[in-house]
Amino acid sequence: MSNDWKPRTKAVHMGSRRSQYNEVSEAMFLTQGFIYDSAEQAEARFQSLTDDEFIYARYGNPTVRMFEDRIAGMLGYEDCFACTSGMAAVSGALTALLKAGDHVVAARALFGSCLYVLEDILGRFGVEVTLIDGTDNAAWDAAIRPDTRMVFFESISNPTLEVVDMRHVVNAAHAVGALVLADDAMATPVFSYARECGADIAIISTTKHVDGQGRLLGGAICGSKELVRGPIEAYMKHTGGAMNPFTAWTHLKALETIDLRVRAQADAALQLAQALDGHPMLSAVRYPTHPSHPQHELALTQAPSAGTVLAIEVKGGKEACFKFLNALEIVSISNNFADAKSIATHPATTTHQRLPQDQKDTLGISPGLVRLSAGLEDVSDLIADLKQALDRAG
Ligand SMILES: *Cc1c(COP(=O)(O)O)cnc(C)c1O
């Protein structure tokens, strides 16, 4: 029955496990271990575990399991392993599923730490990685080979908001038997289309929209039971990347409101794009489902909304851009996104500072580029703040 619920209902109820007290709010089981009734029971649990048995929190915990079932249900996947951070999820999934000699094709427009894992770490262990322009279907077709084992991309890229044609890439990958891993952080759990488009695994940084209030780091690897409770769980439980119960409990409470929050923030992001489009101080406004985005038709075929983040390009380079940022009164300068508080980020000098200039140029991370994360403030206040700051930059 719970599998037939709509995502919004799943976000409130799915995966609940009640103790003997029948509590309303999910319990936080802040425990590392579990006591056995007998030596025989301990022996049996170390042989095999049923769904409701636990032995050690690095392997699993009731509160964490509630969160795993709930987020997997929302995204439409069979199962999930919850991790200490989004990067623990990305690096864990990649390392669990790859071996020396494997070939991976990935979109070049990736979060900096993902690029490090792919190029530096996997390269050291003999995995061959081909980086391509993720918006170019012909480039995917050309790069995917009969021996390609995996393709990896961000459904919507951070910070330039490029969109991958997920159905096309999934078909090309599955034609050669490669697994598809989508880093789904920007698409948001509410508007995620990874499952619908056939991605084998969706990885989310739950630090972003799941927490949504700037508190805790977390990550989730969602996929089939076979992959998640097979190679992924084996790798994660032995290498120590399991989410802690406090984070899982906070995330469970946050999932109760995620649908309301993300819809309001996504609506605000689109309204900001509409209000700023054509502003004389801006050379570009980018939000995937807004008509000014070069891929907006593709974006709309994949999801009704493109999430809570937009990008703008301020005219006048770094100097004008810094004047704009420093003039903001409500929007904070920071480097996270998906927070209830609106945030402006200057990728060229912060999150992507270390990227060589030619790579910044290829990815479109210009001195005027600002990533804006729409929060839960009144949208008219946000528009007024951004406009007054642009006036002062000009
Ligand atoms: C934030 C982010 C990550 C990393 O998540 P953490 O929780 O910070 O480890 C990975 N990929 C994308 C696209 C992100 O936005």
The ligand as an SDF file (V2000), in Angstrom:
LIG
                    3D

 15 15  0  0  0  0  0  0  0  0999 V2000
   26.7120   19.6220   -2.4080 C   0  0  0  0  0  0  0  0  0  0  0  0
   26.8950   18.6710   -3.5120 C   0  0  0  0  0  0  0  0  0  0  0  0
   27.6330   17.4940   -3.3460 C   0  0  0  0  0  0  0  0  0  0  0  0
   28.3330   17.1650   -2.0550 C   0  0  0  0  0  0  0  0  0  0  0  0
   27.4880   17.0670   -0.9760 O   0  0  0  0  0  0  0  0  0  0  0  0
   28.0310   17.2500    0.5380 P   0  0  0  0  0  0  0  0  0  0  0  0
   26.8240   16.9080    1.3490 O   0  0  0  0  0  0  0  0  0  0  0  0
   28.4950   18.6560    0.6670 O   0  0  0  0  0  0  0  0  0  0  0  0
   29.1440   16.2840    0.7150 O   0  0  0  0  0  0  0  0  0  0  0  0
   27.7570   16.6480   -4.4200 C   0  0  0  0  0  0  0  0  0  0  0  0
   27.1970   16.9230   -5.6070 N   0  0  0  0  0  0  0  0  0  0  0  0
   26.4660   18.0360   -5.8100 C   0  0  0  0  0  0  0  0  0  0  0  0
   25.8570   18.2940   -7.1300 C   0  0  0  0  0  0  0  0  0  0  0  0
   26.2820   18.9560   -4.7660 C   0  0  0  0  0  0  0  0  0  0  0  0
   25.5870   20.0640   -4.9680 O   0  0  0  0  0  0  0  0  0  0  0  0
  1  2  1  0
  2  3  1  0
  2 14  2  0
  3  4  1  0
  3 10  2  0
  4  5  1  0
  5  6  1  0
  6  7  2  0
  6  8  1  0
  6  9  1  0
 10 11  1  0
 11 12  2  0
 12 13  1  0
 12 14  1  0
 14 15  1  0
M  END
$$$$
